[in-house]
Every structure is written in structure tokens, then in C-alpha cells.
Amino acid sequence: MIASGRIAHLASRAADFGVWQTSSMPVYAALRSPVSENPPSVVGAEAIAPKVDMFKVRERKRDIVNSFRAGSEARLANVEGLEVIFGEAHFSSPNVIEVTVAGSESLELEAGTFFINTGERPTMPHLPGLDAVLQGKQKTQVLDSTSIQELEEVPEKLIVLGGGYIGLEFGQLFQRLGSKVTIVQRGSQLLPREDAEVSAAVKEIVESEGVEVLLNAQASGIKTSDGAIFPITLDCNVQDTAISLEGSHILLATGRQPNTDTLRLDKAGVVTDTKGHIQVNTTLQTSTPHIYALGDCHGGPAFTHISYDDFRIIRDHFIHNTTAARTTENRLVPYTVYTDPQLGHIGLHESEAQEKLPSKKIQTAVMPMKYVARALETDETRGLMKAVVDGESGEILGFTCLGVEGGEIMSLVQVAMMGKLTYRDLQEAVFAHPTLAESLNNLWGFLK
């Protein structure tokens, strides 16, 4: 096993970013949105401005990450016949890789089967002036999804370039921590993969907390000014109007790219797409039959749990050798966006269902969270649920919950989809009262 290239640690992205999300949850709880249908005084509570110690937040994250990594490394150390080598690896032929290990000579390793799982890293956008800024005095104030987790203080004014999942999660978090946040999104909506009404609801929520959102905004250049209160300036064109944004820091949340550019995959005959993602079939086999790719490096859904499932595919084919071995074909892909409230999604979006399943009678149900009894009781009424179904068979094709514990509610629907339950089964099911799950009785009354 080679821990190669830009991978500084085992399980690096899953541990770092996943733990940042979960370790920040206590902070989220303390920093409930000041904009609510029921301010604290209405429900008998006193509003107190929270104090945030970024050093303690960061150290807590580091402690949990180190614990996860130590556990992973300990488990690997106890696997008989497994050797872990930290080094820079690349192919020299379809069956040979060369590994450069710091402080020693290069190794040449030959094998009949290879598994590539090198992950991704943040993308640097093609932005005029960025190279100069990264060489200047303010380079540490240009952040990505990794470096923003190591801040020792809250940025006074944070520009977020990119309105996708990472940009939104960090944007809302740092607004609550005390930053003045502006999100710059080049598209017509935040979270461009989501349905329009879900995206609009997310925008309304973060704007209600003070986040400035600029849509149809194309960044045209970046520069710095030594000695200025806000030294970073981002030039943008917003619907044909030129504007300049000033900030103390900028987060570049413009996507990720695969760690495949140093592997010399051409030497092994492994085909990639234009972005460097390794092309695979439904069993994760590359264009070279004895080489397989797992996780983010082969493109598609870039989630830790999908990488876990990629392992199950490899396990079934190589170890269990089952006749009905799993593949990537038609697998359900759940995900949760850790905004507050959470956004959980499983299956097809409405537009995807209409495009992929033209023969089915596509119907949707949209229900505001304010119609959920438990959400009312806990004063967590922001957001909505949306389901996509086949109106004739009752098959549940997709589900989104933007609301309190949205990821958990989504997971209930995922289990129903796995068990081939119809929406009618959920509509008539007996759920405990009062729970969030009970909302799955009522959602289907909104079908259109």
C-alpha cells in the first residue's frame, strides 16, 4: 500500500473535512440564527452574544482528526502481509510503479493488480492576478477548504468565491462566528445541482442571517493593497455591472481536481477525462483491465461514503466472488450538506427524473417545514421537503429535506427506497408522535 504524492496522511480528506463539519456542530448550536419566527424572548429565553475561541475550535478538530488517523493506521499495522510505504509513486509500465521515498533510494514495485485511490484536492481557479497574490504578503489570507480550517482568528470580512456545498457550509459558519461574508456565485442559483425551490430556500436562509449573496457574478480579477484595512480586492461582473469587493480574506471554493496528474497514467494505458478523472466501468475497472480506481479520483459523486461503497464493489469481486456482485450501476447516492438547517438528498432531482424517465408519470410533493409538528415544537421551521415519485406505481424516485436533521429524515426515505416501499406505504405508516419522521405521513398530500 502506497500513501503517495500529495496525500500527507491516511484518510486525509475524510478525516479533516468531515471532522470539521461535525466538530463545528456545537458552535452551530451556540450560534443559532438571530433571525427566527420566534426570537429567544418570545419562548422565554435570553439572547446572549456567544464568544468563540477559534484556537479551541481548531484544536478540538485536530484532536479528533488525530484520533481517527491513529485508529486507521493502527488497524492497517495489524493486517498481515500489508506494508504501508509513504512516498511519491508513478507508473513506469502497466505492471510496474516507481516509488520515491524521502531519504532513500527509489523503489520499483511490480504487481498483477493495482488499486488507485488518490482522492482530490482543491482547485485553483484561473483568475487574473491570483498568481501574484499567492506570491505576496497576503498569500496566507487566500484560503481553500483545507487552510480555512487552520485559522487562528475569525476573518473580519470574508469573500467566498463559489456558491456550492463547501462555499455555503463555510460561508454560513463564518458569518455566525462573526465574519461579514459575501458569497460570489457565477451561476443563477446557489447549489446548482439542487432543484430551484430548494436553492431559493437556502439563499433565503443564509441571507436572513446576514450573508450577502451575489448570483450571476463572474470574478474577473484579484489584487491586494498593502496597508489597507481590507487588503484583498475581488473584481466581478454582476449581470454586466462591474463591481469590486474588499475583504480581509478570500475562500476559493471553486471545486476540486483529482490527484492523478503525477501518476503518469499514460505509461500504464489508463484513460482519464479532460479534468484528469480516471475513466472506469461499473466495477471500477479502468481501460487497463488489471488496474482499478476507487473514490474521488474516478469522478462522479465525491463523498466518503461512496468511496466506502467502492471498496465493497472491489471486495465482492475479488474476495467474495459473488455471482450477484454489486456495481456502481443504479446505486443510490445519499448526501448531506452541513448548512443549518441541513440539506439531505437521495435519488433523482425533478429535472433528472423528467430527463431520464420520460415514460413515467413524474409527480412532486413540496411541503414547508412549518407544517411539521416537531419542527414547530422545536422552533426549527425553516426549509422544506420535496419528493419526486412515479405517480402510477408509487415508486419514490428522489427526496430532499432542507430542514432540522435533514440528513436523518433523508436517510429514512433512503431505507424505504432500498426496501422498494412506495410513497403510499410511508403515507399510511405508523410513526411515533411527535417525531420528525411523522412528517412522512403528511408530505404526500402535497403531490401534484
Beta strands, then each sheet from edge to edge (+ up, - down):
strand 1: 2-4
strand 2: 85-93
strand 3: 96-100
strand 4: 107-110
strand 5: 114-116
strand 6: 120-122
strand 7: 142-143
strand 8: 157-161
strand 9: 180-184
strand 10: 212-214
strand 11: 217-224
strand 12: 232-238
strand 13: 241-247
strand 14: 249-252
strand 15: 256-258
strand 16: 291-293
strand 17: 335-337
strand 18: 342-347
strand 19: 362-368
strand 20: 384-390
strand 21: 396-403
sheet 1: 1+ 2+ 3- 4+
sheet 2: 5+ 16+
sheet 3: 6+ 15-
sheet 4: 7+ 14+ 8+ 9+ 10+
sheet 5: 11+ 12- 13+
sheet 6: 17+ 18- 21+ 20- 19+
end
